[in-house]
Amino acid sequence: MNCRKADVREIELKESKKCDKCNKKAIVFLAYGPHNYCQSHFINQFEKRFRRTIRQNNLILKKERIGIALSGGKDSTALAFLLQKYFKFNNELIAISIDEGMPGYRDKSLAFAKKTCKKLGIKHKIYSFKDYFGFNVKDAFKKLDSLDIGNACSICGTLRRRILNDSAVELKLDKLAIGHNLDDESQSIAMNLFENDLVRLSRMGAQVGSGNNDSFVPRIKPFQSTLENEIEYYCMLNNIDHYFGECCPHSSQVKRRFFRIKLAEFESKFPGTKYSILRSFESLKPILIKSFAKKISWNVCQECGGPTNSSNVCKTCEILNKLKKAKIIKKNKINKKFK
Ligand code: SF4
């Protein structure tokens, strides 16, 4: 998880303005409208957009079992709050948290995740790198710098997504909801474009994974059209308690951070830029899918039987093989499917 502080430039308190919808004092100013909202109308438009994203993309159908990837940060906590508010009667909700093994960081965010689930009455499952792969990030990543294996985030992110997916399969979930927001989405689109990775770009969307592979649970993004700082503001106005402490000490997402800063500059100068990036991508997506249809289908990993869309061996096995070779992890400690 990349811990981020919201950029507050696009939302400011304007003491003297009136709400666009009523005569009350506006407390939220959204530059891209521009819109001025009082508390209840801001909350109203925020929740409307959340529900519209779900409805327009068919993200959640009646009776589906929905997992929530819950880190304890603002995005996933607001997601749990809203899913419980609007879907608790027609859907079973189960929160899943991953403990990568980073004392002083993940243990604190997990404490918030536990509290959230207790408060909302949502079932909560926690899985750890230690139980699944036999190592924790704190010990293993100390040795990474001297080895040519990849950076901490690419290793950690791949392994975490794999545990999330496998646990969602075991729990027989239909979909896994993640707190990915418009800032994340516009950064990923721009990065894939700048890297000329159109195959990866064509796989993006409000729902990732077609659901035609039993070993893969589709991931859904109800906040795909919602700015990160609006989520922070929504949490504040609804007293949604979440982790906001130190960022992960192993964060190595240098490139993403650069895109994040540059897009924030664009958004500040030209409000609505992030949303325009998303809309442009959505217009291009049908063409991309048509062009790369063969390359975006799922294969089965020859080593673990899990899903892979890159080669015959999935990214998780590739990483584990390298970590085993470098003696960072021991074969007998890994979940038996990866041996
Ligand atoms: Fe997130 Fe990177 Fe830290 Fe893993 S190592 S928790 S991906 S910031």
Residues whose N, C-alpha, C, O or C-beta is under 5 A from the ligand:
A	BS01	SF4	M1 N2 A152 C153 C156 G157 C248 H250 S251 S252
